[in-house]
Amino acid sequence: MGSNNQGGLGAIVAKLQQAGLGDQVKSWLGNGQNMSISADQLRAVLGNDTVRQLAARYNIPVDELGEILAQELPKAVDQASPNGHLPHGA
């Protein structure tokens, strides 16, 4: 999704873990199969305001953004965590 900054990724991961989605996050950080997450789960954790802001920032319709994030976030976390965890300060 364009300029993915590590601070943003780390913040999203932390929110997901705090919201009880730690199993999904662990699967993305680990070497095995990535568990899926739904657009509704992401919207519930991130909040509608954040989703709207991201949609506007990337010029993507709000209803499509959740689906894109649900597909791309696990891949992004997986790629950013080759050693099983996000780099320190991420």
Backbone as JSON Lines, residues from 0, in Angstrom:
{"i":0,"aa":"M","n":[0.82,-1.19,0.0],"ca":[0.0,0.0,0.0],"c":[0.86,1.25,0.0]}
{"i":1,"aa":"G","n":[1.69,1.39,-0.96],"ca":[2.46,2.61,-1.04],"c":[3.52,2.69,0.03]}
{"i":2,"aa":"S","n":[3.61,3.82,0.71],"ca":[4.64,4.04,1.71],"c":[4.22,3.44,3.05]}
{"i":3,"aa":"N","n":[4.6,2.21,3.24],"ca":[4.29,1.5,4.48],"c":[5.36,1.83,5.5]}
{"i":4,"aa":"N","n":[5.07,2.69,6.47],"ca":[6.1,2.96,7.45],"c":[6.0,1.96,8.59]}
{"i":5,"aa":"Q","n":[7.15,1.58,9.13],"ca":[7.2,0.55,10.15],"c":[6.45,0.95,11.42]}
{"i":6,"aa":"G","n":[6.49,2.24,11.78],"ca":[5.76,2.68,12.97],"c":[4.28,2.41,12.83]}
{"i":7,"aa":"G","n":[3.74,2.68,11.66],"ca":[2.33,2.42,11.41],"c":[2.0,0.95,11.47]}
{"i":8,"aa":"L","n":[2.86,0.14,10.91],"ca":[2.64,-1.31,10.91],"c":[2.68,-1.85,12.33]}
{"i":9,"aa":"G","n":[3.67,-1.4,13.09],"ca":[3.79,-1.84,14.48],"c":[2.59,-1.42,15.31]}
{"i":10,"aa":"A","n":[2.07,-0.23,15.05],"ca":[0.91,0.26,15.79],"c":[-0.33,-0.57,15.46]}
{"i":11,"aa":"I","n":[-0.48,-0.91,14.19],"ca":[-1.63,-1.74,13.79],"c":[-1.53,-3.12,14.41]}
{"i":12,"aa":"V","n":[-0.33,-3.7,14.39],"ca":[-0.12,-5.02,14.99],"c":[-0.46,-4.98,16.48]}
{"i":13,"aa":"A","n":[-0.02,-3.94,17.17],"ca":[-0.3,-3.83,18.6],"c":[-1.81,-3.72,18.85]}
{"i":14,"aa":"K","n":[-2.5,-2.93,18.03],"ca":[-3.96,-2.81,18.2],"c":[-4.65,-4.15,17.97]}
{"i":15,"aa":"L","n":[-4.2,-4.88,16.97],"ca":[-4.81,-6.19,16.69],"c":[-4.59,-7.15,17.85]}
{"i":16,"aa":"Q","n":[-3.39,-7.15,18.4],"ca":[-3.1,-8.02,19.54],"c":[-3.96,-7.65,20.74]}
{"i":17,"aa":"Q","n":[-4.09,-6.36,21.01],"ca":[-4.9,-5.89,22.14],"c":[-6.37,-6.22,21.95]}
{"i":18,"aa":"A","n":[-6.8,-6.35,20.69],"ca":[-8.21,-6.64,20.41],"c":[-8.5,-8.14,20.39]}
{"i":19,"aa":"G","n":[-7.53,-8.95,20.8],"ca":[-7.77,-10.38,20.87],"c":[-7.48,-11.13,19.58]}
{"i":20,"aa":"L","n":[-6.77,-10.51,18.66],"ca":[-6.44,-11.16,17.39],"c":[-4.98,-11.59,17.35]}
{"i":21,"aa":"G","n":[-4.45,-11.9,18.51],"ca":[-3.04,-12.29,18.62],"c":[-2.68,-13.54,17.85]}
{"i":22,"aa":"D","n":[-3.61,-14.49,17.73],"ca":[-3.3,-15.71,16.98],"c":[-3.04,-15.4,15.51]}
{"i":23,"aa":"Q","n":[-3.86,-14.52,14.95],"ca":[-3.64,-14.13,13.56],"c":[-2.28,-13.44,13.42]}
{"i":24,"aa":"V","n":[-2.01,-12.5,14.31],"ca":[-0.75,-11.76,14.25],"c":[0.43,-12.71,14.37]}
{"i":25,"aa":"K","n":[0.37,-13.66,15.31],"ca":[1.45,-14.62,15.48],"c":[1.7,-15.4,14.2]}
{"i":26,"aa":"S","n":[0.63,-15.76,13.5],"ca":[0.79,-16.53,12.27],"c":[1.49,-15.7,11.19]}
{"i":27,"aa":"W","n":[1.27,-14.39,11.21],"ca":[1.92,-13.52,10.22],"c":[3.39,-13.34,10.55]}
{"i":28,"aa":"L","n":[3.7,-13.31,11.84],"ca":[5.09,-13.12,12.26],"c":[5.9,-14.4,12.11]}
{"i":29,"aa":"G","n":[5.25,-15.54,12.23],"ca":[5.94,-16.81,12.15],"c":[6.2,-17.23,10.71]}
{"i":30,"aa":"N","n":[6.8,-18.41,10.57],"ca":[7.17,-18.9,9.25],"c":[6.09,-19.74,8.58]}
{"i":31,"aa":"G","n":[5.06,-20.09,9.3],"ca":[4.01,-20.94,8.74],"c":[3.0,-20.17,7.91]}
{"i":32,"aa":"Q","n":[1.87,-20.81,7.71],"ca":[0.78,-20.24,6.93],"c":[0.2,-19.02,7.66]}
{"i":33,"aa":"N","n":[-0.1,-17.97,6.93],"ca":[-0.72,-16.78,7.51],"c":[-2.22,-17.0,7.68]}
{"i":34,"aa":"M","n":[-2.72,-16.8,8.89],"ca":[-4.15,-16.86,9.13],"c":[-4.81,-15.62,8.53]}
{"i":35,"aa":"S","n":[-6.04,-15.77,8.11],"ca":[-6.74,-14.64,7.51],"c":[-7.35,-13.75,8.57]}
{"i":36,"aa":"I","n":[-7.7,-12.56,8.14],"ca":[-8.42,-11.6,8.96],"c":[-9.48,-10.99,8.04]}
{"i":37,"aa":"S","n":[-10.62,-10.67,8.6],"ca":[-11.69,-10.14,7.76],"c":[-11.66,-8.61,7.74]}
{"i":38,"aa":"A","n":[-12.27,-8.07,6.72],"ca":[-12.39,-6.61,6.62],"c":[-13.16,-6.07,7.82]}
{"i":39,"aa":"D","n":[-14.17,-6.8,8.27],"ca":[-14.96,-6.35,9.43],"c":[-14.12,-6.34,10.7]}
{"i":40,"aa":"Q","n":[-13.26,-7.35,10.87],"ca":[-12.39,-7.38,12.05],"c":[-11.44,-6.18,12.03]}
{"i":41,"aa":"L","n":[-10.87,-5.9,10.87],"ca":[-9.96,-4.75,10.77],"c":[-10.69,-3.45,11.04]}
{"i":42,"aa":"R","n":[-11.87,-3.31,10.49],"ca":[-12.64,-2.08,10.68],"c":[-12.97,-1.9,12.16]}
{"i":43,"aa":"A","n":[-13.32,-2.99,12.83],"ca":[-13.66,-2.91,14.25],"c":[-12.45,-2.48,15.09]}
{"i":44,"aa":"V","n":[-11.27,-2.96,14.73],"ca":[-10.07,-2.63,15.49],"c":[-9.56,-1.24,15.15]}
{"i":45,"aa":"L","n":[-9.52,-0.91,13.88],"ca":[-8.96,0.37,13.46],"c":[-9.92,1.53,13.67]}
{"i":46,"aa":"G","n":[-11.22,1.24,13.59],"ca":[-12.23,2.28,13.73],"c":[-12.59,2.87,12.38]}
{"i":47,"aa":"N","n":[-13.83,3.29,12.25],"ca":[-14.32,3.82,10.99],"c":[-13.58,5.09,10.56]}
{"i":48,"aa":"D","n":[-13.21,5.94,11.51],"ca":[-12.51,7.17,11.16],"c":[-11.16,6.87,10.5]}
{"i":49,"aa":"T","n":[-10.42,5.94,11.08],"ca":[-9.11,5.57,10.51],"c":[-9.28,4.97,9.13]}
{"i":50,"aa":"V","n":[-10.27,4.11,8.98],"ca":[-10.51,3.48,7.67],"c":[-10.85,4.55,6.64]}
{"i":51,"aa":"R","n":[-11.69,5.5,7.02],"ca":[-12.04,6.59,6.09],"c":[-10.81,7.44,5.73]}
{"i":52,"aa":"Q","n":[-9.98,7.72,6.72],"ca":[-8.78,8.51,6.47],"c":[-7.83,7.78,5.52]}
{"i":53,"aa":"L","n":[-7.64,6.48,5.75],"ca":[-6.77,5.71,4.86],"c":[-7.33,5.64,3.45]}
{"i":54,"aa":"A","n":[-8.63,5.46,3.35],"ca":[-9.27,5.4,2.03],"c":[-9.06,6.71,1.29]}
{"i":55,"aa":"A","n":[-9.22,7.83,1.99],"ca":[-9.04,9.12,1.36],"c":[-7.57,9.33,0.97]}
{"i":56,"aa":"R","n":[-6.68,8.92,1.85],"ca":[-5.24,9.1,1.6],"c":[-4.79,8.36,0.36]}
{"i":57,"aa":"Y","n":[-5.31,7.15,0.17],"ca":[-4.89,6.32,-0.96],"c":[-5.89,6.35,-2.11]}
{"i":58,"aa":"N","n":[-6.9,7.19,-1.98],"ca":[-7.92,7.34,-3.03],"c":[-8.56,6.0,-3.41]}
{"i":59,"aa":"I","n":[-8.96,5.26,-2.38],"ca":[-9.61,3.97,-2.54],"c":[-10.99,4.06,-1.91]}
{"i":60,"aa":"P","n":[-12.03,3.55,-2.57],"ca":[-13.35,3.56,-1.93],"c":[-13.31,2.85,-0.57]}
{"i":61,"aa":"V","n":[-14.0,3.42,0.41],"ca":[-13.98,2.89,1.77],"c":[-14.36,1.41,1.82]}
{"i":62,"aa":"D","n":[-15.38,1.01,1.06],"ca":[-15.81,-0.38,1.11],"c":[-14.77,-1.33,0.51]}
{"i":63,"aa":"E","n":[-13.91,-0.84,-0.36],"ca":[-12.86,-1.68,-0.93],"c":[-11.62,-1.73,-0.05]}
{"i":64,"aa":"L","n":[-11.38,-0.67,0.7],"ca":[-10.17,-0.59,1.5],"c":[-10.08,-1.74,2.52]}
{"i":65,"aa":"G","n":[-11.18,-2.04,3.19],"ca":[-11.17,-3.13,4.17],"c":[-10.76,-4.45,3.56]}
{"i":66,"aa":"E","n":[-11.27,-4.73,2.37],"ca":[-10.92,-5.98,1.69],"c":[-9.45,-5.99,1.29]}
{"i":67,"aa":"I","n":[-8.96,-4.86,0.79],"ca":[-7.56,-4.77,0.4],"c":[-6.65,-4.95,1.61]}
{"i":68,"aa":"L","n":[-6.98,-4.27,2.71],"ca":[-6.19,-4.4,3.93],"c":[-6.21,-5.84,4.45]}
{"i":69,"aa":"A","n":[-7.36,-6.47,4.4],"ca":[-7.48,-7.85,4.89],"c":[-6.59,-8.79,4.08]}
{"i":70,"aa":"Q","n":[-6.41,-8.51,2.8],"ca":[-5.55,-9.34,1.96],"c":[-4.08,-8.98,2.13]}
{"i":71,"aa":"E","n":[-3.78,-7.69,2.21],"ca":[-2.4,-7.23,2.16],"c":[-1.7,-7.12,3.52]}
{"i":72,"aa":"L","n":[-2.44,-6.85,4.59],"ca":[-1.81,-6.67,5.9],"c":[-1.05,-7.92,6.36]}
{"i":73,"aa":"P","n":[-1.64,-9.12,6.27],"ca":[-0.87,-10.31,6.67],"c":[0.43,-10.45,5.87]}
{"i":74,"aa":"K","n":[0.4,-10.16,4.59],"ca":[1.6,-10.26,3.75],"c":[2.63,-9.22,4.18]}
{"i":75,"aa":"A","n":[2.16,-8.0,4.45],"ca":[3.08,-6.92,4.84],"c":[3.78,-7.24,6.15]}
{"i":76,"aa":"V","n":[3.02,-7.72,7.13],"ca":[3.61,-8.07,8.43],"c":[4.58,-9.23,8.24]}
{"i":77,"aa":"D","n":[4.19,-10.22,7.45],"ca":[5.04,-11.38,7.2],"c":[6.37,-10.94,6.58]}
{"i":78,"aa":"Q","n":[6.31,-10.08,5.59],"ca":[7.52,-9.62,4.91],"c":[8.39,-8.73,5.79]}
{"i":79,"aa":"A","n":[7.76,-7.98,6.68],"ca":[8.5,-7.07,7.56],"c":[9.09,-7.78,8.77]}
{"i":80,"aa":"S","n":[8.78,-9.05,8.94],"ca":[9.23,-9.79,10.12],"c":[9.94,-11.08,9.74]}
{"i":81,"aa":"P","n":[11.05,-11.01,8.98],"ca":[11.7,-12.23,8.52],"c":[12.26,-13.09,9.65]}
{"i":82,"aa":"N","n":[12.52,-12.49,10.8],"ca":[13.05,-13.25,11.94],"c":[11.99,-13.59,12.96]}
{"i":83,"aa":"G","n":[10.72,-13.48,12.57],"ca":[9.64,-13.84,13.46],"c":[9.13,-12.7,14.33]}
{"i":84,"aa":"H","n":[9.68,-11.53,14.16],"ca":[9.18,-10.36,14.91],"c":[9.51,-9.1,14.11]}
{"i":85,"aa":"L","n":[8.72,-8.07,14.33],"ca":[8.96,-6.8,13.67],"c":[10.25,-6.2,14.23]}
{"i":86,"aa":"P","n":[11.0,-5.49,13.4],"ca":[12.22,-4.86,13.9],"c":[11.93,-3.97,15.1]}
{"i":87,"aa":"H","n":[12.89,-3.85,16.0],"ca":[12.72,-3.04,17.21],"c":[12.34,-1.62,16.81]}
{"i":88,"aa":"G","n":[11.31,-1.1,17.46],"ca":[10.85,0.25,17.17],"c":[9.84,0.3,16.04]}
{"i":89,"aa":"A","n":[9.44,-0.86,15.53],"ca":[8.49,-0.88,14.42],"c":[7.1,-0.55,14.9]}
